[in-house]
Amino acid sequence: MLDHLSIQCADPAASADFYDAVLPALGVGRVMEFGPVIGYGAEDKPDFWIGPQETGSGFRESHIAFHATDRAGVRSFFEAALAAGAEVLHAPRVWEEYHPTYFAAFVRDPDGNNVEAVCHVPD
């Protein structure tokens, strides 16, 4: 449904450090840059963009869920987020209230967004 998603960051350098650290655990990384605007994805297709806050004022939390192909990817994402100093919202676990194989971890990025890695397949 979505082609790509872009978020504005109060400190683009801190956000870039965070996403540079956690997204490789999910098989994606930095693939494109236009000055302070950075695109992340696989190969040459950026699906997720970060850039400086240029519109609006104040902060409104976003929830961003990244797909992991397996549960090891969720765990690797979580460990990378911890190493990057992220606030833990929820450690990796099965969320049966969503469905029996929904395995996810949730952390906060440097701007306070709720960032999730999720795998939908059994272990």
Biotite code that builds the C-alpha atoms (Angstrom):
import biotite.structure as struc

atoms = struc.array([
    struc.Atom([0.000, 0.000, 0.000], chain_id="A", res_id=1, res_name="MET", atom_name="CA", element="C"),
    struc.Atom([2.720, 2.523, 0.923], chain_id="A", res_id=2, res_name="LEU", atom_name="CA", element="C"),
    struc.Atom([5.536, 3.347, -1.479], chain_id="A", res_id=3, res_name="ASP", atom_name="CA", element="C"),
    struc.Atom([7.616, 5.161, 1.140], chain_id="A", res_id=4, res_name="HIS", atom_name="CA", element="C"),
    struc.Atom([7.402, 7.001, 4.466], chain_id="A", res_id=5, res_name="LEU", atom_name="CA", element="C"),
    struc.Atom([9.256, 10.131, 5.578], chain_id="A", res_id=6, res_name="SER", atom_name="CA", element="C"),
    struc.Atom([9.586, 11.579, 9.074], chain_id="A", res_id=7, res_name="ILE", atom_name="CA", element="C"),
    struc.Atom([10.970, 14.908, 10.261], chain_id="A", res_id=8, res_name="GLN", atom_name="CA", element="C"),
    struc.Atom([13.643, 14.834, 12.966], chain_id="A", res_id=9, res_name="CYS", atom_name="CA", element="C"),
    struc.Atom([14.672, 17.440, 15.530], chain_id="A", res_id=10, res_name="ALA", atom_name="CA", element="C"),
    struc.Atom([18.286, 16.227, 15.319], chain_id="A", res_id=11, res_name="ASP", atom_name="CA", element="C"),
    struc.Atom([18.836, 14.545, 11.942], chain_id="A", res_id=12, res_name="PRO", atom_name="CA", element="C"),
    struc.Atom([22.394, 13.475, 12.833], chain_id="A", res_id=13, res_name="ALA", atom_name="CA", element="C"),
    struc.Atom([21.236, 11.666, 16.001], chain_id="A", res_id=14, res_name="ALA", atom_name="CA", element="C"),
    struc.Atom([18.384, 10.026, 14.099], chain_id="A", res_id=15, res_name="SER", atom_name="CA", element="C"),
    struc.Atom([20.757, 8.965, 11.300], chain_id="A", res_id=16, res_name="ALA", atom_name="CA", element="C"),
    struc.Atom([23.100, 7.401, 13.868], chain_id="A", res_id=17, res_name="ASP", atom_name="CA", element="C"),
    struc.Atom([20.148, 5.481, 15.374], chain_id="A", res_id=18, res_name="PHE", atom_name="CA", element="C"),
    struc.Atom([18.712, 4.203, 12.081], chain_id="A", res_id=19, res_name="TYR", atom_name="CA", element="C"),
    struc.Atom([22.207, 3.445, 10.709], chain_id="A", res_id=20, res_name="ASP", atom_name="CA", element="C"),
    struc.Atom([22.684, 1.214, 13.782], chain_id="A", res_id=21, res_name="ALA", atom_name="CA", element="C"),
    struc.Atom([19.342, -0.627, 13.871], chain_id="A", res_id=22, res_name="VAL", atom_name="CA", element="C"),
    struc.Atom([18.162, -1.068, 10.285], chain_id="A", res_id=23, res_name="LEU", atom_name="CA", element="C"),
    struc.Atom([21.020, -3.311, 9.073], chain_id="A", res_id=24, res_name="PRO", atom_name="CA", element="C"),
    struc.Atom([19.692, -5.944, 11.524], chain_id="A", res_id=25, res_name="ALA", atom_name="CA", element="C"),
    struc.Atom([16.613, -6.040, 9.257], chain_id="A", res_id=26, res_name="LEU", atom_name="CA", element="C"),
    struc.Atom([18.590, -6.272, 6.028], chain_id="A", res_id=27, res_name="GLY", atom_name="CA", element="C"),
    struc.Atom([18.289, -2.628, 4.974], chain_id="A", res_id=28, res_name="VAL", atom_name="CA", element="C"),
    struc.Atom([20.465, 0.437, 5.236], chain_id="A", res_id=29, res_name="GLY", atom_name="CA", element="C"),
    struc.Atom([21.244, 3.907, 3.963], chain_id="A", res_id=30, res_name="ARG", atom_name="CA", element="C"),
    struc.Atom([20.831, 3.942, 0.170], chain_id="A", res_id=31, res_name="VAL", atom_name="CA", element="C"),
    struc.Atom([20.332, 7.588, -0.814], chain_id="A", res_id=32, res_name="MET", atom_name="CA", element="C"),
    struc.Atom([21.069, 11.086, 0.485], chain_id="A", res_id=33, res_name="GLU", atom_name="CA", element="C"),
    struc.Atom([20.022, 14.572, -0.557], chain_id="A", res_id=34, res_name="PHE", atom_name="CA", element="C"),
    struc.Atom([21.897, 16.884, 1.811], chain_id="A", res_id=35, res_name="GLY", atom_name="CA", element="C"),
    struc.Atom([20.429, 16.265, 5.272], chain_id="A", res_id=36, res_name="PRO", atom_name="CA", element="C"),
    struc.Atom([17.658, 13.992, 3.920], chain_id="A", res_id=37, res_name="VAL", atom_name="CA", element="C"),
    struc.Atom([18.515, 10.274, 4.086], chain_id="A", res_id=38, res_name="ILE", atom_name="CA", element="C"),
    struc.Atom([16.709, 7.350, 2.471], chain_id="A", res_id=39, res_name="GLY", atom_name="CA", element="C"),
    struc.Atom([16.884, 3.795, 3.844], chain_id="A", res_id=40, res_name="TYR", atom_name="CA", element="C"),
    struc.Atom([15.947, 0.614, 2.037], chain_id="A", res_id=41, res_name="GLY", atom_name="CA", element="C"),
    struc.Atom([17.240, -2.419, 0.204], chain_id="A", res_id=42, res_name="ALA", atom_name="CA", element="C"),
    struc.Atom([19.516, -2.026, -2.813], chain_id="A", res_id=43, res_name="GLU", atom_name="CA", element="C"),
    struc.Atom([18.655, 1.321, -4.434], chain_id="A", res_id=44, res_name="ASP", atom_name="CA", element="C"),
    struc.Atom([14.974, 1.598, -3.347], chain_id="A", res_id=45, res_name="LYS", atom_name="CA", element="C"),
    struc.Atom([14.537, 3.882, -0.325], chain_id="A", res_id=46, res_name="PRO", atom_name="CA", element="C"),
    struc.Atom([11.301, 3.091, 1.531], chain_id="A", res_id=47, res_name="ASP", atom_name="CA", element="C"),
    struc.Atom([11.955, 5.105, 4.697], chain_id="A", res_id=48, res_name="PHE", atom_name="CA", element="C"),
    struc.Atom([13.248, 8.672, 4.803], chain_id="A", res_id=49, res_name="TRP", atom_name="CA", element="C"),
    struc.Atom([14.432, 10.968, 7.585], chain_id="A", res_id=50, res_name="ILE", atom_name="CA", element="C"),
    struc.Atom([15.142, 14.686, 7.392], chain_id="A", res_id=51, res_name="GLY", atom_name="CA", element="C"),
    struc.Atom([15.176, 17.876, 9.440], chain_id="A", res_id=52, res_name="PRO", atom_name="CA", element="C"),
    struc.Atom([11.955, 19.265, 10.878], chain_id="A", res_id=53, res_name="GLN", atom_name="CA", element="C"),
    struc.Atom([10.890, 22.001, 8.494], chain_id="A", res_id=54, res_name="GLU", atom_name="CA", element="C"),
    struc.Atom([7.148, 22.302, 9.052], chain_id="A", res_id=55, res_name="THR", atom_name="CA", element="C"),
    struc.Atom([4.871, 22.494, 12.064], chain_id="A", res_id=56, res_name="GLY", atom_name="CA", element="C"),
    struc.Atom([5.882, 22.897, 15.661], chain_id="A", res_id=57, res_name="SER", atom_name="CA", element="C"),
    struc.Atom([5.969, 20.596, 18.620], chain_id="A", res_id=58, res_name="GLY", atom_name="CA", element="C"),
    struc.Atom([6.124, 16.833, 18.578], chain_id="A", res_id=59, res_name="PHE", atom_name="CA", element="C"),
    struc.Atom([3.522, 14.249, 17.655], chain_id="A", res_id=60, res_name="ARG", atom_name="CA", element="C"),
    struc.Atom([4.583, 10.654, 18.210], chain_id="A", res_id=61, res_name="GLU", atom_name="CA", element="C"),
    struc.Atom([4.592, 8.352, 15.209], chain_id="A", res_id=62, res_name="SER", atom_name="CA", element="C"),
    struc.Atom([4.537, 4.568, 15.269], chain_id="A", res_id=63, res_name="HIS", atom_name="CA", element="C"),
    struc.Atom([6.837, 2.998, 12.690], chain_id="A", res_id=64, res_name="ILE", atom_name="CA", element="C"),
    struc.Atom([6.913, -0.789, 12.267], chain_id="A", res_id=65, res_name="ALA", atom_name="CA", element="C"),
    struc.Atom([9.708, -2.386, 10.249], chain_id="A", res_id=66, res_name="PHE", atom_name="CA", element="C"),
    struc.Atom([9.324, -5.896, 8.824], chain_id="A", res_id=67, res_name="HIS", atom_name="CA", element="C"),
    struc.Atom([11.759, -8.579, 9.987], chain_id="A", res_id=68, res_name="ALA", atom_name="CA", element="C"),
    struc.Atom([11.983, -11.800, 7.968], chain_id="A", res_id=69, res_name="THR", atom_name="CA", element="C"),
    struc.Atom([12.528, -13.867, 11.114], chain_id="A", res_id=70, res_name="ASP", atom_name="CA", element="C"),
    struc.Atom([12.554, -13.593, 14.895], chain_id="A", res_id=71, res_name="ARG", atom_name="CA", element="C"),
    struc.Atom([16.348, -13.403, 14.939], chain_id="A", res_id=72, res_name="ALA", atom_name="CA", element="C"),
    struc.Atom([16.028, -10.141, 13.007], chain_id="A", res_id=73, res_name="GLY", atom_name="CA", element="C"),
    struc.Atom([13.703, -8.734, 15.686], chain_id="A", res_id=74, res_name="VAL", atom_name="CA", element="C"),
    struc.Atom([16.188, -9.731, 18.379], chain_id="A", res_id=75, res_name="ARG", atom_name="CA", element="C"),
    struc.Atom([19.112, -8.247, 16.414], chain_id="A", res_id=76, res_name="SER", atom_name="CA", element="C"),
    struc.Atom([17.181, -4.995, 15.903], chain_id="A", res_id=77, res_name="PHE", atom_name="CA", element="C"),
    struc.Atom([16.440, -4.841, 19.622], chain_id="A", res_id=78, res_name="PHE", atom_name="CA", element="C"),
    struc.Atom([20.078, -5.488, 20.612], chain_id="A", res_id=79, res_name="GLU", atom_name="CA", element="C"),
    struc.Atom([21.285, -2.830, 18.153], chain_id="A", res_id=80, res_name="ALA", atom_name="CA", element="C"),
    struc.Atom([18.739, -0.367, 19.542], chain_id="A", res_id=81, res_name="ALA", atom_name="CA", element="C"),
    struc.Atom([19.934, -1.055, 23.104], chain_id="A", res_id=82, res_name="LEU", atom_name="CA", element="C"),
    struc.Atom([23.545, -0.547, 22.027], chain_id="A", res_id=83, res_name="ALA", atom_name="CA", element="C"),
    struc.Atom([22.502, 2.747, 20.400], chain_id="A", res_id=84, res_name="ALA", atom_name="CA", element="C"),
    struc.Atom([20.992, 3.895, 23.718], chain_id="A", res_id=85, res_name="GLY", atom_name="CA", element="C"),
    struc.Atom([17.315, 3.615, 22.745], chain_id="A", res_id=86, res_name="ALA", atom_name="CA", element="C"),
    struc.Atom([14.619, 3.628, 25.412], chain_id="A", res_id=87, res_name="GLU", atom_name="CA", element="C"),
    struc.Atom([12.981, 0.221, 25.619], chain_id="A", res_id=88, res_name="VAL", atom_name="CA", element="C"),
    struc.Atom([9.207, 0.194, 25.304], chain_id="A", res_id=89, res_name="LEU", atom_name="CA", element="C"),
    struc.Atom([8.790, -3.591, 24.992], chain_id="A", res_id=90, res_name="HIS", atom_name="CA", element="C"),
    struc.Atom([11.436, -6.303, 24.755], chain_id="A", res_id=91, res_name="ALA", atom_name="CA", element="C"),
    struc.Atom([10.983, -8.952, 22.038], chain_id="A", res_id=92, res_name="PRO", atom_name="CA", element="C"),
    struc.Atom([8.032, -11.245, 22.667], chain_id="A", res_id=93, res_name="ARG", atom_name="CA", element="C"),
    struc.Atom([4.972, -12.820, 21.080], chain_id="A", res_id=94, res_name="VAL", atom_name="CA", element="C"),
    struc.Atom([1.935, -10.517, 21.031], chain_id="A", res_id=95, res_name="TRP", atom_name="CA", element="C"),
    struc.Atom([-0.874, -13.089, 20.879], chain_id="A", res_id=96, res_name="GLU", atom_name="CA", element="C"),
    struc.Atom([-3.519, -10.368, 21.129], chain_id="A", res_id=97, res_name="GLU", atom_name="CA", element="C"),
    struc.Atom([-2.515, -9.358, 17.575], chain_id="A", res_id=98, res_name="TYR", atom_name="CA", element="C"),
    struc.Atom([-2.138, -12.931, 16.282], chain_id="A", res_id=99, res_name="HIS", atom_name="CA", element="C"),
    struc.Atom([-0.422, -16.134, 17.508], chain_id="A", res_id=100, res_name="PRO", atom_name="CA", element="C"),
    struc.Atom([2.893, -15.560, 15.675], chain_id="A", res_id=101, res_name="THR", atom_name="CA", element="C"),
    struc.Atom([3.209, -11.761, 15.985], chain_id="A", res_id=102, res_name="TYR", atom_name="CA", element="C"),
    struc.Atom([6.744, -11.395, 17.408], chain_id="A", res_id=103, res_name="PHE", atom_name="CA", element="C"),
    struc.Atom([7.904, -7.829, 17.993], chain_id="A", res_id=104, res_name="ALA", atom_name="CA", element="C"),
    struc.Atom([10.074, -5.434, 19.959], chain_id="A", res_id=105, res_name="ALA", atom_name="CA", element="C"),
    struc.Atom([9.409, -1.716, 20.496], chain_id="A", res_id=106, res_name="PHE", atom_name="CA", element="C"),
    struc.Atom([11.874, 1.113, 21.259], chain_id="A", res_id=107, res_name="VAL", atom_name="CA", element="C"),
    struc.Atom([11.976, 4.911, 21.044], chain_id="A", res_id=108, res_name="ARG", atom_name="CA", element="C"),
    struc.Atom([14.087, 6.654, 18.426], chain_id="A", res_id=109, res_name="ASP", atom_name="CA", element="C"),
    struc.Atom([15.962, 9.884, 19.287], chain_id="A", res_id=110, res_name="PRO", atom_name="CA", element="C"),
    struc.Atom([12.835, 11.953, 18.540], chain_id="A", res_id=111, res_name="ASP", atom_name="CA", element="C"),
    struc.Atom([10.597, 9.831, 20.795], chain_id="A", res_id=112, res_name="GLY", atom_name="CA", element="C"),
    struc.Atom([8.837, 7.878, 18.051], chain_id="A", res_id=113, res_name="ASN", atom_name="CA", element="C"),
    struc.Atom([7.652, 4.349, 18.792], chain_id="A", res_id=114, res_name="ASN", atom_name="CA", element="C"),
    struc.Atom([9.775, 2.154, 16.503], chain_id="A", res_id=115, res_name="VAL", atom_name="CA", element="C"),
    struc.Atom([8.959, -1.537, 16.135], chain_id="A", res_id=116, res_name="GLU", atom_name="CA", element="C"),
    struc.Atom([10.540, -4.526, 14.453], chain_id="A", res_id=117, res_name="ALA", atom_name="CA", element="C"),
    struc.Atom([8.001, -7.267, 13.754], chain_id="A", res_id=118, res_name="VAL", atom_name="CA", element="C"),
    struc.Atom([8.035, -10.796, 12.373], chain_id="A", res_id=119, res_name="CYS", atom_name="CA", element="C"),
    struc.Atom([4.771, -12.571, 11.483], chain_id="A", res_id=120, res_name="HIS", atom_name="CA", element="C"),
    struc.Atom([6.059, -16.129, 11.073], chain_id="A", res_id=121, res_name="VAL", atom_name="CA", element="C"),
    struc.Atom([6.576, -18.839, 13.699], chain_id="A", res_id=122, res_name="PRO", atom_name="CA", element="C"),
    struc.Atom([10.008, -19.468, 15.193], chain_id="A", res_id=123, res_name="ASP", atom_name="CA", element="C"),
])
